[in-house]
Amino acid sequence: MKNLSLIVLFSAIFSASTATAAPTLNSYPTAAATIYIDFDGHDVNSSMWNYGTPFSCLPATMTDAQITEAFNRIAEDFRPFNINVTTDLSKFLAAPLSQRIRVVVTPTSAWYAGVAGIAYVTSFSWGDDTPAFVFSDRLGNNAKRVAEAVSHETGHTLGLYHQSAYTSTCTLTSSYHTGIGTGETSWGPIMGNVASRNATQWNFGPTPNGCTFLQDNLSIITTTNGFGYRPDDYADLYTSASPVIISNNLFNRAGVISTAADKDYFRFDLSQRGRLKLNVTPFNVGTGNSGANLDVKITLQDAKGTEIKTFDIADSMHARIDTTLSAGTYYVIIDGTGNVNAGNDYGSLGAYTIDGTYSGTSTSTTTTITSSSNNAIVTGIKVKNGNKLNWKSTNLKGTAAISVMVATEDGDFKEIARPALTTNSYIHQVVAPAEYTYMLKFIEKDGSVQFSNSVTIENKNDGAGIFKVIKQAQQPIIVNAAEAYEYQVVNNFGHVVLAGKSAAGTNTIDVRNQPAGMYNLRLLNETENRTEKFMNR
């Protein structure tokens, strides 16, 4: 059944600037399911609207900065899911008919009086491109209010009804839950009326049908619309934790908490006593973690996975560690958490970045290289993806872990990986042509260490290499290559957003549809593996 659901938000009408084409933005361009935010105007020919009479919607009279802020807020609401939020019409038209929705943001509002947005419940999967609407003139072109309305109306198209508020005795206090609290951790459900709250999240709570009629937002979104959660980016166990490389006492990583059960594990190997200062910041659009959905909690564990301490700032969405640690292995776990306003971590989901310092230490070790008593023999060759190490060991019964070490410029060795005990090879994806020297460190169960032989692999190129790369602002990347190659464009979250193969000669890689930010361009073939960092504007 096609059901009509409205969000009613009243506001004064403000003057607006002259509209221009919206900037091209994508939140997860590899996803098939698509939410198209149409700021550019639209001719509506749907039989479901205006009694079937066609009408035209004007473009939103919002600046590029307002559109970008609204987009970033909306994108973060949908970050946990395998869905792309976009302002690119071509992305919408390429998406499956039953997995896409157009949300028209427009000042053309006279045809439907008294509301700030309107949508049909479940229309996302109807397959007939029935759009939803958000009336930007009634929201004063305010980026925050427009974003909340777009996410709310999109929620309706995905099958959600309103979230309501009740007293402890089941007396209805608001059909549209208005949220609670003040400041950075003020909270409200996206399917309420919560433009005045900072942290707005998907919710498991009552509807206008009654205090016992609970709506599980996340379950409905991910099980009834043809898409689910995005793939997990980091392991949820300390035994498979992702190693953090400290370079010049600095480190940084980025990730996404996509479900309430998701925990991202990172491993720090510290060679001597020092001070760890680590910050985890949720994705936001301004001061006070404005627009953040993820409230962060950090847990610090020792080498055995035993908790040392939990770090959770009560009045902030971010978290930090500032402590002194002895040499050894430690695990940092990033998790979503609730607070005094949200109550639980059900909707505490989204992107985050890690950055920090470890003073007085580095990732190198000054241990003298000796022969290994387990008779491990390491060999190495240059391969397409980098340098491949192979080893054979006759005695791993007493071994707790294998560490792959590479020589640094000062002659010491640093760890780059801890492959599983069941494997006997590892490929080091080198970022620059050079001569690399490796060895294995065997960490025994009694705490002692042993080392293999060392092996040197020459991964160099003659001359300037086969690739010449040119990147100009707001233009495609130009690659001139002497040989055929493969390429990948990787965003700041470590996700491959573009990939392909090109023949020798001059070719272009069009990144203009990607969101603004820092990217890495990886170029590789049998003779060269190269990474170029660039800013997409």
C-alpha positions in Angstrom: 0.0 0.0 0.0 1.2 3.5 -0.8 0.9 5.6 2.4 1.4 9.4 2.6 3.3 10.7 5.6 4.1 14.3 6.4 6.6 16.1 8.6 5.2 19.4 9.8 7.7 22.1 10.6 6.8 25.8 10.6 9.3 28.6 10.0 9.5 32.1 8.7 10.4 32.5 5.0 13.8 34.2 4.6 15.3 35.8 1.5 17.7 33.6 -0.5 20.6 34.1 -2.9 20.4 33.3 -6.6 20.5 29.6 -7.2 23.3 27.9 -9.2 23.9 24.2 -10.1 24.6 22.2 -6.9 28.2 21.0 -6.4 28.7 17.3 -7.3 29.0 15.3 -4.2 28.9 11.5 -3.4 29.1 9.8 0.0 29.6 6.2 -1.1 29.8 6.0 -4.9 30.4 2.3 -5.2 27.0 1.5 -3.6 24.1 0.6 -5.9 21.3 2.0 -3.7 21.1 5.7 -4.1 19.5 8.8 -2.4 19.6 11.7 -4.9 19.3 15.1 -3.3 18.0 17.3 -6.1 18.9 21.0 -5.4 18.7 21.9 -9.2 15.0 21.9 -9.8 12.7 19.2 -11.2 9.7 18.8 -13.6 7.3 16.6 -11.6 5.2 14.2 -13.7 4.3 11.7 -11.0 0.6 10.7 -10.8 1.1 10.6 -7.0 1.5 14.3 -6.5 -0.6 17.4 -7.2 -3.6 15.2 -8.2 -1.6 14.0 -11.2 -1.1 17.4 -12.7 2.5 18.0 -13.8 4.3 21.0 -12.2 7.8 22.4 -12.1 9.9 22.9 -9.0 12.5 25.7 -8.9 16.1 25.1 -7.8 16.9 25.5 -4.2 18.1 29.1 -3.5 21.0 27.9 -1.3 24.7 28.7 -1.7 27.3 26.0 -2.4 28.5 26.2 1.2 24.9 25.6 2.5 24.4 22.7 0.0 27.7 21.1 1.0 26.9 21.4 4.7 23.5 20.0 4.2 24.9 17.1 2.1 27.5 16.3 4.7 24.9 16.1 7.5 22.7 13.9 5.4 25.5 11.7 4.3 26.5 11.1 7.9 23.0 10.0 8.8 23.3 7.3 6.1 27.0 6.4 6.6 26.3 3.0 8.2 24.5 1.7 5.2 25.5 0.4 1.8 23.9 3.4 0.0 25.2 6.4 -1.8 23.9 9.9 -1.0 24.6 12.1 -4.0 23.8 15.3 -5.8 24.8 13.8 -9.1 21.8 13.0 -11.4 23.8 10.5 -13.4 24.4 8.4 -10.3 20.7 8.4 -9.6 19.8 7.4 -13.2 22.3 4.6 -13.0 20.9 3.1 -9.8 18.4 0.3 -9.8 14.8 1.5 -10.1 13.7 -0.2 -6.9 16.7 1.1 -4.9 16.6 4.8 -5.4 14.8 7.9 -4.4 14.9 11.5 -5.5 14.4 14.1 -2.8 13.6 17.5 -4.4 14.8 20.4 -2.3 12.9 23.5 -3.6 11.3 26.8 -2.7 8.3 25.8 -4.8 6.0 25.0 -1.9 2.6 26.7 -2.6 1.2 23.5 -4.1 1.3 21.8 -0.7 0.6 24.2 2.2 1.7 24.1 5.8 4.6 21.5 5.8 8.4 21.6 5.4 8.6 18.2 3.8 6.5 15.4 2.4 7.0 11.8 1.2 5.2 8.5 0.7 6.1 5.8 3.1 8.0 2.9 1.4 8.3 4.8 -1.9 12.0 4.1 -2.1 11.3 0.6 -3.5 8.3 1.4 -5.6 10.3 1.5 -8.8 8.4 4.4 -10.4 10.6 7.3 -9.3 7.9 9.0 -7.2 9.9 11.8 -5.5 9.9 13.2 -2.0 10.1 16.9 -1.3 11.7 19.3 1.2 10.6 23.0 1.0 13.7 25.0 1.6 11.9 28.3 1.7 9.9 27.2 4.7 13.2 26.2 6.4 14.9 29.6 5.7 17.5 27.8 3.5 19.2 26.8 6.8 21.6 23.9 6.1 20.9 22.1 9.4 17.2 22.3 9.1 17.1 21.3 5.4 19.4 18.3 6.2 17.2 17.1 9.1 14.1 17.4 6.8 15.8 15.5 3.9 16.9 12.6 6.2 13.5 12.5 7.8 11.6 12.4 4.5 14.0 9.8 3.2 13.4 7.8 6.3 9.7 7.7 5.3 10.5 6.5 1.8 12.5 3.7 3.5 9.5 2.5 5.5 9.7 4.6 8.7 6.9 6.4 10.5 7.3 9.2 13.1 8.9 8.7 16.5 6.9 10.0 19.4 7.4 10.9 23.1 5.4 9.5 26.0 5.5 9.8 29.8 6.3 6.8 32.1 2.6 6.2 32.3 2.2 6.1 28.5 0.7 9.5 28.1 1.5 11.0 24.7 3.5 14.2 25.0 4.5 14.7 21.4 3.6 12.9 18.2 6.9 14.3 16.8 9.6 13.6 19.4 11.5 16.9 19.8 14.6 15.4 21.5 16.2 16.2 24.9 19.2 17.9 26.3 21.3 20.9 25.3 24.8 21.4 23.9 27.0 19.0 22.0 25.3 15.8 23.3 21.7 17.0 22.9 19.9 14.2 21.2 16.8 13.5 19.1 15.5 10.8 16.7 15.7 11.6 13.0 12.1 10.6 12.6 11.0 13.3 15.1 11.2 17.1 14.9 14.8 17.6 16.1 16.3 20.5 14.2 17.3 22.1 17.5 19.4 19.1 18.7 23.0 18.5 17.8 23.1 14.7 17.7 20.3 13.2 15.7 20.2 9.5 15.2 18.1 6.5 14.1 16.1 5.3 17.0 14.3 2.2 18.4 11.3 3.8 20.0 7.5 4.4 20.1 5.3 5.8 17.3 2.1 7.8 17.4 0.2 4.4 17.5 1.1 4.0 21.2 3.9 3.7 23.7 4.2 -0.1 23.2 4.3 0.2 19.3 8.1 0.3 19.0 9.8 1.0 15.6 13.2 -0.5 15.0 14.6 2.1 12.5 17.8 0.3 11.6 16.2 -3.1 11.1 13.5 -1.7 8.8 16.0 0.3 6.7 18.4 -2.6 6.2 15.9 -5.5 5.6 13.1 -4.0 3.5 14.8 -1.9 0.8 17.3 -4.2 -1.0 20.4 -3.0 0.8 22.0 -3.5 4.2 24.9 -2.2 6.2 28.2 -1.2 4.5 31.0 -3.8 4.8 32.9 -3.7 8.1 36.3 -1.9 7.6 38.2 -3.2 10.7 38.2 -6.5 12.6 36.2 -6.8 15.8 38.8 -8.9 17.6 42.1 -8.0 19.1 43.7 -11.0 17.5 43.0 -9.5 14.1 43.6 -5.8 15.1 44.9 -3.4 12.4 48.4 -2.3 13.2 49.0 1.5 13.5 52.3 2.7 12.1 53.9 5.6 14.0 56.0 7.8 11.8 58.0 10.6 13.3 56.0 10.1 16.4 52.7 10.8 14.6 49.9 8.5 13.5 46.4 8.7 12.0 43.7 6.4 10.8 40.0 6.7 9.8 37.0 4.3 10.0 33.3 3.8 10.3 31.2 2.3 13.1 28.4 0.8 11.1 26.4 -1.2 13.7 25.9 -1.1 17.4 27.9 -4.4 17.7 30.8 -3.0 15.5 34.1 -2.4 17.4 37.2 -1.3 15.5 40.5 -2.8 16.9 43.9 -1.1 16.4 47.2 -2.4 17.6 50.1 -0.2 18.8 53.5 -1.8 19.2 55.6 0.5 21.3 59.4 0.0 21.5 60.0 2.0 24.7 58.2 3.8 27.5 56.5 7.0 26.3 53.5 9.2 26.3 50.5 8.3 24.1 48.2 11.2 23.2 45.3 9.9 21.0 42.2 11.7 19.8 39.1 10.1 18.2 36.9 12.6 16.5 33.5 11.7 14.9 32.7 13.1 11.5 31.3 16.6 11.9 30.7 19.8 10.0 31.9 22.4 12.6 32.7 23.3 16.1 31.3 21.3 19.0 31.2 18.2 16.7 28.2 19.8 15.0 26.4 17.2 12.9 28.1 14.2 14.4 26.0 11.0 14.8 28.7 8.9 16.5 29.4 9.4 20.2 32.9 7.8 20.7 34.2 5.6 23.4 37.8 4.3 23.5 38.9 1.2 25.4 42.7 0.6 26.0 43.8 -3.0 26.4 47.2 -4.7 27.1 48.9 -7.3 24.9 46.7 -10.1 26.3 43.5 -8.2 25.5 42.9 -7.2 29.2 41.2 -3.9 29.6 43.4 -1.1 31.1 40.9 1.8 31.0 37.9 3.2 29.1 37.9 6.8 27.9 34.4 8.4 27.4 33.9 12.1 27.8 30.4 12.6 29.3 29.6 16.0 27.7 31.3 15.5 24.3 30.9 13.3 21.3 34.7 12.8 20.9 37.1 10.9 23.2 40.8 11.0 23.9 43.7 9.2 25.6 46.6 11.0 27.3 48.7 8.5 29.3 52.2 7.1 29.7 52.7 3.5 28.7 55.6 1.1 29.0 57.1 -0.6 26.0 54.9 -3.4 24.6 51.8 -4.1 22.5 48.5 -2.4 23.2 45.1 -2.4 21.6 42.8 0.6 21.1 39.2 -0.2 20.5 36.8 2.4 18.9 33.1 2.0 19.7 29.9 3.9 19.7 28.4 4.8 23.0 25.3 6.4 24.5 25.1 9.3 26.9 22.8 10.9 29.4 20.5 12.1 26.6 20.7 9.3 24.0 20.4 6.7 26.7 22.1 3.9 24.6 24.3 3.3 21.7 21.6 2.1 19.3 22.1 5.0 16.8 25.6 6.0 17.8 27.0 5.2 14.3 29.1 6.9 11.8 32.6 7.9 10.6 35.6 8.9 12.7 39.2 9.8 12.5 42.1 8.9 14.8 45.2 11.1 15.2 47.8 11.5 17.8 51.4 11.3 19.0 53.7 9.0 20.9 56.5 11.0 22.3 59.9 9.5 23.0 59.4 6.5 20.8 59.3 5.2 17.3 58.3 2.0 15.5 61.9 0.9 15.1 63.8 -1.6 17.2 67.5 -1.7 18.0 67.6 -5.4 18.7 70.7 -7.1 17.1 69.9 -9.5 14.3 70.7 -13.1 15.2 70.0 -16.5 13.7 66.7 -18.0 14.5 66.6 -21.3 16.4 63.6 -22.4 14.6 65.6 -22.5 11.3 63.3 -20.1 9.4 64.6 -19.3 5.9 63.2 -16.2 4.2 63.4 -15.4 0.5 61.9 -12.5 -1.4 61.1 -11.4 -5.0 59.7 -8.3 -6.6 56.1 -8.8 -7.8 53.3 -6.8 -9.4 51.9 -5.5 -6.1 55.2 -4.8 -4.4 57.7 -7.1 -2.6 56.7 -10.7 -1.8 58.4 -12.6 1.1 58.2 -16.3 1.4 59.4 -18.3 4.4 59.5 -21.9 5.7 59.8 -22.7 9.4 60.3 -26.1 11.0 59.3 -25.2 14.5 56.4 -22.8 15.4 55.1 -24.7 18.4 56.4 -22.1 20.8 55.6 -19.1 18.6 52.8 -16.6 19.6 53.2 -14.3 16.6 55.3 -13.6 13.5 56.3 -10.0 12.8 57.4 -8.8 9.3 60.2 -6.2 9.8 61.7 -3.8 7.2 64.9 -1.8 7.5 64.6 2.0 8.1 67.0 4.7 6.8 68.9 4.7 10.1 69.7 1.0 9.9 67.1 -0.2 12.5 64.1 -2.4 11.7 60.4 -1.6 12.1 57.3 -3.8 12.1 55.0 -3.5 9.1 52.7 -6.5 9.5 51.8 -9.5 11.7 50.6 -12.3 9.3 48.7 -15.3 10.6 50.8 -18.2 11.9 49.2 -20.4 9.3 50.6 -18.4 6.3 54.1 -18.5 4.8 54.1 -15.4 2.6 53.5 -11.7 2.7 53.3 -8.9 0.1 54.6 -5.5 1.1 52.9 -2.9 -1.1 55.7 -0.4 -1.4 54.9 3.2 -2.0 58.2 4.3 -3.6 60.9 2.6 -5.7 63.9 1.7 -3.5 66.0 -1.1 -2.1 64.2 -2.9 0.8 65.7 -5.2 3.4 63.4 -7.5 5.4 63.5 -10.1 8.2 61.0 -11.9 10.4 60.7 -11.6 14.1 59.3 -14.6 15.9 57.6 -13.7 19.2 57.6 -16.7 21.4 55.0 -17.6 24.0 57.4 -17.1 26.8 58.0 -13.4 25.7 61.4 -14.0 24.1 62.1 -13.1 20.4 64.1 -14.7 17.6 65.0 -13.4 14.1 65.3 -15.0 10.7 67.9 -14.3 8.1 67.6 -10.9 6.3 66.7 -10.6 2.6 67.1 -7.6 0.3 64.7 -6.9 -2.6 65.6 -4.2 -5.2 62.3 -2.5 -6.2 63.7 0.4 -8.3 62.9 2.0 -11.6 65.4 3.3 -14.1 65.1 7.1 -14.8 62.0 8.9 -13.7 59.7 5.8 -14.0 57.0 5.0 -16.5 54.3 7.3 -15.1 53.8 11.0 -15.5 50.8 12.4 -13.6 49.2 15.8 -13.9 46.3 16.9 -11.6 44.8 20.4 -12.0 42.0 21.8 -9.9 38.5 20.7 -11.0 40.0 18.7 -13.9 40.5 15.0 -14.5 43.8 13.5 -13.7 46.1 13.1 -16.7 48.4 10.0 -16.7 51.0 9.5 -19.4 52.5 6.0 -19.2 55.0 4.1 -21.2 53.4 0.8 -20.4 49.9 -0.6 -19.7 48.9 -0.3 -16.0 46.1 -0.6 -13.4 44.9 2.3 -11.2 43.0 2.9 -8.0 41.7 6.1 -6.5 41.5 5.7 -2.7 39.6 8.2 -0.4 40.5 9.4 3.0 38.6 6.5 4.6 40.8 4.0 2.8 38.0 3.0 0.4 38.7 2.4 -3.3 36.3 4.8 -5.1 37.6 4.3 -8.7 39.5 1.5 -10.3 40.4 0.4 -13.7 43.0 -0.5 -16.4 44.6 1.7 -19.0 46.8 1.1 -22.0 50.1 2.8 -22.6 49.9 6.5 -23.7 48.0 9.5 -22.4 44.7 8.7 -20.5 42.5 10.6 -18.1 40.9 9.5 -14.7 37.8 11.6 -14.0 37.6 12.3 -10.3 35.3 15.3 -10.6 32.3 13.4 -9.3 34.1 12.5 -6.1 33.6 14.6 -2.9 36.2 17.2 -2.2 39.1 16.0 -0.1 42.5 14.2 0.0 42.9 11.1 -2.2 45.7 8.7 -3.1 46.2 7.6 -6.7 47.8 4.2 -7.0 49.4 3.2 -10.3 51.0 -0.2 -10.8 52.2 -2.7 -13.4 54.9 -5.3 -13.6 57.7 -2.8 -13.3 56.5 0.0 -11.1 54.2 0.6 -8.2 53.5 4.3 -7.5 51.2 6.3 -5.2 50.4 10.0 -5.8 48.5 12.1 -3.2 46.2 14.8 -4.5 43.5 17.2 -3.4 40.2 17.0 -5.2 38.4 20.4 -5.2 
